[in-house]
Amino acid sequence: MTDIPSVSFDRLIRAVGKLGFEIVRQRGSHIRFSHRDGRKTTVPDHDHRDVPKGLILKIVRHDLDMSMDNFLEML
């Protein structure tokens, strides 16, 4: 398995958008995304900090339903 790199919240939000997810709503610092095929994910937008590696893994594997390697290539 590939090492999980540090990713900023802005970069993660842009990547989710590139995959066809659209912002449905935002409540506080949490941005909710939805895809036409029914997938959903929530990304907390904490400025000037990197996303914790466990959260990246959860979002990529479970919410985006893709492998970490494919996600890293897309970044």
MDAnalysis code that builds the backbone (N, CA, C; Angstrom):
import MDAnalysis as mda
import numpy as np

u = mda.Universe.empty(225, n_residues=75, atom_resindex=np.repeat(np.arange(75), 3), trajectory=True)
u.add_TopologyAttr("name", ["N", "CA", "C"] * 75)
u.add_TopologyAttr("resid", np.arange(1, 76))
u.add_TopologyAttr("resname", ["MET", "THR", "ASP", "ILE", "PRO", "SER", "VAL", "SER", "PHE", "ASP", "ARG", "LEU", "ILE", "ARG", "ALA", "VAL", "GLY", "LYS", "LEU", "GLY", "PHE", "GLU", "ILE", "VAL", "ARG", "GLN", "ARG", "GLY", "SER", "HIS", "ILE", "ARG", "PHE", "SER", "HIS", "ARG", "ASP", "GLY", "ARG", "LYS", "THR", "THR", "VAL", "PRO", "ASP", "HIS", "ASP", "HIS", "ARG", "ASP", "VAL", "PRO", "LYS", "GLY", "LEU", "ILE", "LEU", "LYS", "ILE", "VAL", "ARG", "HIS", "ASP", "LEU", "ASP", "MET", "SER", "MET", "ASP", "ASN", "PHE", "LEU", "GLU", "MET", "LEU"])
u.atoms.positions = np.array([
    [0.835, -1.180, 0.000],
    [0.000, 0.000, 0.000],
    [0.875, 1.237, 0.000],
    [0.382, 2.274, -0.612],
    [1.095, 3.528, -0.721],
    [0.976, 4.315, 0.574],
    [2.051, 5.023, 0.926],
    [1.985, 5.929, 2.064],
    [0.973, 7.023, 1.783],
    [0.255, 7.417, 2.800],
    [-0.722, 8.482, 2.641],
    [-0.003, 9.810, 2.853],
    [-0.005, 10.682, 1.838],
    [0.695, 11.963, 1.974],
    [-0.156, 12.967, 2.748],
    [0.467, 14.045, 3.151],
    [-0.273, 15.144, 3.759],
    [-1.030, 15.869, 2.654],
    [-2.289, 16.135, 2.890],
    [-3.128, 16.821, 1.916],
    [-3.854, 17.938, 2.654],
    [-3.873, 19.126, 2.059],
    [-4.599, 20.234, 2.678],
    [-6.095, 20.050, 2.437],
    [-6.900, 20.687, 3.255],
    [-8.347, 20.595, 3.076],
    [-8.760, 21.180, 1.734],
    [-8.140, 22.286, 1.310],
    [-8.477, 22.883, 0.016],
    [-8.194, 21.920, -1.126],
    [-7.074, 21.241, -1.066],
    [-6.702, 20.298, -2.118],
    [-7.671, 19.101, -2.152],
    [-8.078, 18.627, -0.974],
    [-9.025, 17.517, -0.907],
    [-10.379, 17.935, -1.467],
    [-10.825, 19.134, -1.137],
    [-12.103, 19.631, -1.633],
    [-12.072, 19.771, -3.158],
    [-10.972, 20.276, -3.714],
    [-10.842, 20.377, -5.177],
    [-10.858, 18.991, -5.823],
    [-10.189, 18.021, -5.205],
    [-10.134, 16.669, -5.758],
    [-11.523, 16.026, -5.766],
    [-12.275, 16.213, -4.697],
    [-13.629, 15.661, -4.628],
    [-14.493, 16.283, -5.731],
    [-14.326, 17.563, -5.964],
    [-15.055, 18.238, -7.037],
    [-14.697, 17.703, -8.413],
    [-13.410, 17.406, -8.633],
    [-12.962, 16.854, -9.916],
    [-13.598, 15.504, -10.203],
    [-13.947, 14.769, -9.144],
    [-14.536, 13.443, -9.313],
    [-16.033, 13.496, -9.592],
    [-16.583, 14.699, -9.726],
    [-17.992, 14.822, -10.077],
    [-18.915, 15.054, -8.889],
    [-18.359, 15.256, -7.713],
    [-19.174, 15.536, -6.541],
    [-19.518, 17.019, -6.520],
    [-20.726, 17.333, -6.096],
    [-21.168, 18.718, -6.008],
    [-21.516, 19.052, -4.569],
    [-21.303, 20.300, -4.203],
    [-21.637, 20.737, -2.846],
    [-23.158, 20.770, -2.712],
    [-23.645, 20.076, -1.688],
    [-25.069, 20.042, -1.411],
    [-25.411, 21.086, -0.351],
    [-24.584, 21.141, 0.682],
    [-24.808, 22.112, 1.750],
    [-23.540, 22.259, 2.571],
    [-23.523, 23.285, 3.391],
    [-22.429, 23.479, 4.332],
    [-23.025, 23.907, 5.654],
    [-22.552, 23.286, 6.717],
    [-22.978, 23.647, 8.058],
    [-21.725, 23.864, 8.883],
    [-21.472, 25.093, 9.206],
    [-20.234, 25.415, 9.903],
    [-19.053, 25.143, 8.997],
    [-18.112, 24.361, 9.495],
    [-16.918, 24.061, 8.699],
    [-17.044, 22.761, 7.917],
    [-18.195, 22.092, 7.973],
    [-18.378, 20.815, 7.293],
    [-19.135, 21.009, 5.987],
    [-18.495, 20.566, 4.897],
    [-19.073, 20.691, 3.567],
    [-19.557, 19.314, 3.125],
    [-20.824, 19.221, 2.747],
    [-21.441, 17.961, 2.331],
    [-21.465, 17.916, 0.808],
    [-20.919, 16.827, 0.243],
    [-20.883, 16.615, -1.194],
    [-21.764, 15.431, -1.561],
    [-22.332, 15.475, -2.761],
    [-23.141, 14.376, -3.265],
    [-22.777, 14.152, -4.732],
    [-22.851, 12.885, -5.147],
    [-22.580, 12.506, -6.533],
    [-23.878, 12.014, -7.146],
    [-24.011, 12.139, -8.455],
    [-25.239, 11.695, -9.129],
    [-25.535, 10.220, -8.920],
    [-24.500, 9.406, -8.691],
    [-24.718, 7.967, -8.513],
    [-25.088, 7.593, -7.074],
    [-25.252, 8.592, -6.201],
    [-25.707, 8.323, -4.839],
    [-24.640, 8.385, -3.763],
    [-23.364, 8.428, -4.161],
    [-22.309, 8.522, -3.154],
    [-22.342, 9.888, -2.488],
    [-21.998, 9.919, -1.211],
    [-21.968, 11.164, -0.449],
    [-20.723, 11.174, 0.430],
    [-20.241, 12.358, 0.724],
    [-19.129, 12.501, 1.651],
    [-19.205, 13.864, 2.308],
    [-18.630, 13.956, 3.484],
    [-18.533, 15.215, 4.206],
    [-17.065, 15.512, 4.440],
    [-16.656, 16.721, 4.081],
    [-15.271, 17.140, 4.265],
    [-15.260, 18.354, 5.186],
    [-14.615, 18.249, 6.342],
    [-14.506, 19.423, 7.207],
    [-13.468, 20.380, 6.634],
    [-13.782, 21.649, 6.598],
    [-12.903, 22.659, 6.017],
    [-12.203, 23.423, 7.140],
    [-11.065, 22.912, 7.582],
    [-10.286, 23.549, 8.637],
    [-9.085, 24.224, 7.993],
    [-9.157, 25.532, 7.848],
    [-8.125, 26.301, 7.149],
    [-6.743, 26.106, 7.752],
    [-5.753, 26.103, 6.853],
    [-4.335, 26.110, 7.235],
    [-3.895, 24.862, 7.977],
    [-4.616, 23.773, 7.828],
    [-4.205, 22.522, 8.453],
    [-4.329, 21.411, 7.423],
    [-3.546, 20.356, 7.621],
    [-3.655, 19.191, 6.751],
    [-4.745, 18.260, 7.270],
    [-5.315, 17.502, 6.347],
    [-6.340, 16.532, 6.706],
    [-5.658, 15.375, 7.424],
    [-6.199, 14.917, 8.555],
    [-5.619, 13.748, 9.214],
    [-5.626, 12.540, 8.271],
    [-4.567, 11.756, 8.328],
    [-4.415, 10.638, 7.394],
    [-5.543, 9.618, 7.508],
    [-6.039, 9.388, 8.705],
    [-7.156, 8.452, 8.882],
    [-8.418, 8.944, 8.194],
    [-8.654, 10.245, 8.226],
    [-9.824, 10.820, 7.564],
    [-9.686, 10.729, 6.049],
    [-8.493, 10.973, 5.534],
    [-8.258, 10.819, 4.085],
    [-8.579, 9.390, 3.670],
    [-8.063, 8.436, 4.422],
    [-8.279, 7.024, 4.112],
    [-9.768, 6.683, 4.124],
    [-10.496, 7.166, 5.123],
    [-11.932, 6.893, 5.228],
    [-12.680, 7.498, 4.048],
    [-12.390, 8.740, 3.725],
    [-13.085, 9.406, 2.626],
    [-12.805, 8.703, 1.301],
    [-11.552, 8.386, 1.048],
    [-11.182, 7.768, -0.240],
    [-11.748, 6.364, -0.363],
    [-11.544, 5.527, 0.625],
    [-11.978, 4.128, 0.526],
    [-13.488, 3.953, 0.618],
    [-14.118, 4.610, 1.572],
    [-15.529, 4.345, 1.835],
    [-16.468, 5.303, 1.113],
    [-16.175, 6.581, 1.144],
    [-17.096, 7.551, 0.556],
    [-16.907, 7.694, -0.947],
    [-15.655, 7.817, -1.397],
    [-15.387, 7.960, -2.824],
    [-15.347, 6.619, -3.531],
    [-15.204, 5.539, -2.769],
    [-15.192, 4.172, -3.285],
    [-14.116, 3.981, -4.350],
    [-12.878, 4.359, -3.990],
    [-11.759, 4.173, -4.900],
    [-10.515, 3.787, -4.095],
    [-9.518, 3.283, -4.770],
    [-8.288, 2.902, -4.081],
    [-7.439, 4.146, -3.819],
    [-6.594, 4.052, -2.821],
    [-5.715, 5.163, -2.483],
    [-4.772, 5.464, -3.645],
    [-4.279, 4.440, -4.319],
    [-3.372, 4.650, -5.453],
    [-4.056, 5.455, -6.562],
    [-5.293, 5.106, -6.895],
    [-6.033, 5.844, -7.926],
    [-6.269, 7.283, -7.502],
    [-6.576, 7.491, -6.236],
    [-6.803, 8.834, -5.730],
    [-5.535, 9.667, -5.825],
    [-4.396, 9.081, -5.453],
    [-3.130, 9.814, -5.490],
    [-2.729, 10.171, -6.921],
    [-3.021, 9.291, -7.873],
    [-2.748, 9.601, -9.277],
    [-3.599, 10.779, -9.746],
    [-4.848, 10.840, -9.263],
    [-5.770, 11.898, -9.656],
    [-5.346, 13.246, -9.062],
    [-4.728, 13.219, -7.877],
    [-4.278, 14.464, -7.263],
    [-3.217, 15.115, -8.136],
])
